[in-house]
């Protein structure tokens, strides 16, 4: 005679270790906190969960557990609403090789009824849950990470070759506020690489053209426009309040100004540059690793560093570099992954080769060194011309 559900559940209850809610609460208040796994459905989880819990719906447990719980020897406590699903889940985890799994009994309903602490997930709208569903599926993002993106502010210096793909992907990812700094208007020669602009935008300010495209991608994104060139007189005003700066500047005076201002204002900068068929990306974290002056103490002579207007550039190249910059900005916001701090990533498009170089902070750097000599803005045009 085939076993019934009651028989199966009784067997599982006899083989699965149980933990009381009182003991679980005590563990959460102690020094050795176990990994808590919530196996309820999404709607249940969104109504509240035990603080710090990782959400893996029971129906996706076998599919998602290895990505979310890589340590099979970690102490894991599984819970559901009443203790039934969590028992089955604990049994499954044991069969998958997890060695220290217990099931909370009873479950969350009782936890909430007795007044134990409950955490609520970010309140995303139905439209946001749909739009960012592929992000939410990622353990490294989830609803909490998506809420961080929606609350974040990223400033892009330049709405050109690098700024175009960076801005478009940041908007699509749900970065809540995007700043655009660019004094130029759209020219026909821009369209070969500056994909945020269209033929009909020729002659209009780049910040206006870019805003139209970004709103078309994601109408929820707030766009703040600065139709002006960054200089020593306005940089503090423009930089105030941003979480990350994506630097797509195309001249050395502005790059040195941006470096100094980011240090003075303590804002991370994701730097990118392109030249003919080559590009490079690095991330500067204020006073944590090298800065731009550590990498380039002095600018190269003008004849050794011609602009794209003089030397040309492969149209697809800024798409690669700008997308890498957007990736770095998102990782900084989420606090996930390894960013390019202390590393320079170079891309050779002709040979389809990436190379990474280590960068070291210079103790004698005039802005981030042990005894900085540049503590206010200087004549950046004169500094670069003097080189």
RODO-627360 format. One record per residue (C-alpha): x, y, z; residue in one letter. Coordinates in steps of 0.05 Angstrom, whole numbers, plus 5000, padded with zeros to 4 digits. Layout:
BEGIN
XYZA;...
//
This chain:
BEGIN
500050005000X;502850674979X;504351165036X;499651745047X;501652475055X;500852405130X;505451805130X;510652175089X;510352795133X;510852385196X;517052045169X;520252705152X;518653005220X;522252415251X;528552525210X;528953285208X;531853675266X;527154215294X;528654865328X;523755265370X;522255985355X;524756185424X;531555875410X;531856175340X;530456875368X;535956765419X;540756565364X;539157195325X;540857615385X;547357245398X;554257245365X;553356615323X;547556765276X;545356195230X;543356285158X;535756375157X;531956125096X;524756315082X;521355805036X;514556145032X;511556424968X;513257134944X;506657434968X;507757155037X;514857395040X;512858105019X;508158145078X;514158085125X;519857615143X;524657435198X;530357955196X;536157745153X;532457165120X;534356935050X;528156815008X;527956174966X;520755954950X;519855214962X;518255094889X;525055384868X;529155094925X;532954564885X;534055054828X;536655654868X;539755384931X;546755264905X;547355984882X;544556284946X;547455784997X;554455594972X;556955345041X;554054655052X;556854615123X;553855275148X;548455255201X;541855355164X;534855455194X;529055385146X;522155655161X;515355735128X;508555955153X;507055375200X;512754875196X;510454385143X;513954655080X;520154805120X;520654075143X;520253825071X;525354365051X;530154155106X;529653435083X;531253655012X;537254065034X;539953475072X;539253045010X;543153574971X;549053525019X;547654075070X;550053805135X;547154265189X;539854415172X;534054515221X;526754695211X;523555235253X;517154995286X;512155295287X;513255795232X;512656535215X;505356605233X;506956435306X;513356855303X;509357465284X;503757325333X;508357315394X;511357985373X;518257765351X;521858245304X;519458265232X;522758595173X;518958835112X;521858825041X;522159454999X;515359664973X;515959584898X;509959714855X;506959174811X;509859524750X;516759544782X;516358814802X;514958654729X;520059124698X;525758904743X;523758174750X;530257914720X;534258334770X;529958094828X;531457374810X;538857494822X;540957334894X;545957904891X;540458404874X;533558184896X;528158674916X;532758994968X;538159124917X;533159384866X;530659864918X;537860104928X;538360234853X;531760614852X;534161054909X;541061174879X;543761774842X;549061724787X;552162324753X;554862244682X;560062734658X;558662764584X;552662524543X;557162294486X;560561654466X;561661374536X;555761714569X;550861444518X;551160694534X;552560824607X;546461264615X;541860804576X;543760184615X;543460544682X;536460794665X;534260094643X;537059804708X;532760274749X;537760774775X;532861284804X;536461934788X;541262054731X;545062694722X;547662924654X;553063434647X;554363674576X;554564364544X;554664134471X;549264034419X;548263414376X;552463414313X;551862934254X;558962674268X;556662454338X;551661944311X;557061434291X;558061264365X;553561684410X;547561214407X;543261604456X;542062124402X;538262074336X;538462434270X;532462854288X;536263114350X;541763444308X;542464164332X;539064054399X;542664044467X;545463364482X;542563364552X;535563474523X;536462934470X;539162444522X;533562594570X;528362424516X;531761754503X;532461574576X;525161744590X;523261294532X;527160724563X;524560824634X;519561374649X;520661284724X;527861544720X;528962254742X;533862634697X;537563244722X;540863644667X;546864104670X;547964434603X;554564724623X;561964544625X;564864314690X;570064794718X;572765014786X;567065504796X;561365014789X;564164324804X;562264304878X;555164524862X;554464004807X;557663434847X;553663534911X;549162954930X;551262414880X;552861704899X;557361544839X;560461934782X;561461624713X;566962014680X;566762054604X;570762694597X;575162764535X;580363264559X;585863254611X;584263914648X;577263664664X;579862974685X;584563274736X;579063734761X;574263154768X;579562754806X;580763314856X;573363474864X;571562744875X;576762704931X;574563364962X;567263124960X;568762384974X;564962104915X;567161474876X;568961584803X;568561064748X;573461314696X;573361114623X;577161344563X;577761144489X;582761254433X;582160984363X;581260234375X;583160204449X;579460354514X;580660324588X;576560324652X;578360394725X;574760594789X;577361104838X;574861044910X;576461674950X;582561554995X;581760804986X;586760604932X;589961034878X;586861654847X;587561924777X;593762324796X;597061684822X;595961394753X;597862014714X;602062494757X;602662954696X;598662974631X;602262764567X;604263284516X;598463484471X;601763184409X;602062504442X;594762504463X;590462764405X;582962784413X;578062314378X;576462884331X;583662884310X;585462144313X;578661814302X;575261264341X;571860604325X;564460734333X;562960104374X;568760204422X;565260694469X;559460214473X;563959694505X;567560184552X;561260564572X;557659914588X;563459694632X;562960364668X;555560264680X;557059574708X;562059854757X;557060394780X;551659874793X;556459434833X;558460024875X;551160184890X;549559464907X;555959344945X;556958704907X;562658394868X;569858624858X;570459324829X;576459584790X;579459934850X;586959914843X;586359604774X;586259854703X;582459454651X;584759564580X;581059344518X;584259254450X;578559184400X;582859014340X;585658394375X;579458284419X;583858264481X;582758494553X;588558614599X;588458814672X;594059194707X;594959324781X;595260044803X;598460284868X;596860894909X;602561394911X;604361614981X;607162244951X;600862404910X;599263144916X;591863014928X;591062334962X;598062214990X;600562255061X;602062995056X;597463285003X;599663954972X;593364054930X;587764224978X;583764694934X;582464774860X;588165004816X;588965274745X;587764624709X;588664914639X;595265204660X;597364554694X;596164154631X;599264664584X;605464684628X;606663944618X;
//
